[in-house]
Amino acid sequence: MARKTGSHSEITGPRVREAALTLFARHGFAAVSMRQIAREVGVQAGALYLYTKDKQSLLFDLMRSHMEELLAAWADEPKGQSALEALEAFSRFHIRFHLERPDAVFIAYMELRNLTDENFAAIETLRRQYEGELEAILREGQEAGELELSDIRLSSMAIIAMLTGVNTWYREGGRLSREAVADRYWDMVRGAVGA
């Protein structure tokens, strides 16, 4: 019997994804087996294939979901009236969104190498879409004379890398609150774009 007594697809499916997310972030994709995921969920290994085709599909689904949630959340975010206001909104949004999802962020950046070429291309398309949002803000700011940039693409990549880096060191209850971190990072972003 593949399905454990009392398991339900609407409950077990999300639990499979949650267990995979935690285990991939803790041990790395290559080191985690489907059996470990099944054990974490409390089902037999064969039951996992009711919820995912294979481990690669599970990794891809986690990454795609993260990127789609990121894009949807940014689309709903108030952006202000000027490019400078939009840049501040982007900076604060990026930090807030990513600090709430440390495992998903870790996987989204560190496990790209484990995707098949086809899956990598799909994730890269979503990443470029998000990066393009920042590039558009920077371009608008430069054209309006609000920002001084020598290379919009390079600046957008540097800003995203800086903002995402918060996840590597920030700890809840530390010296700085999330809001204080966002304030300081906004000062650094503003300085980096000559605003």
Secondary structure, 3 states (H helix, E strand, C coil): CCCCCCCCHHHHHHHHHHHHHHHHHHHCHHHCCHHHHHHHHCCCHHHHHHCCCCHHHHHHHHHHHHHHHHHHHHHHCCCCCCHHHHHHHHHHHHHHHHHCCHHHHHHHHHCHHHCCHHHHHHHHHHHHHHHHHHHHHHHHHHHCCCCCCCCHHHHHHHHHHHHHCHHHHCCCCCCCCHHHHHHHHHHHHHHHCCC
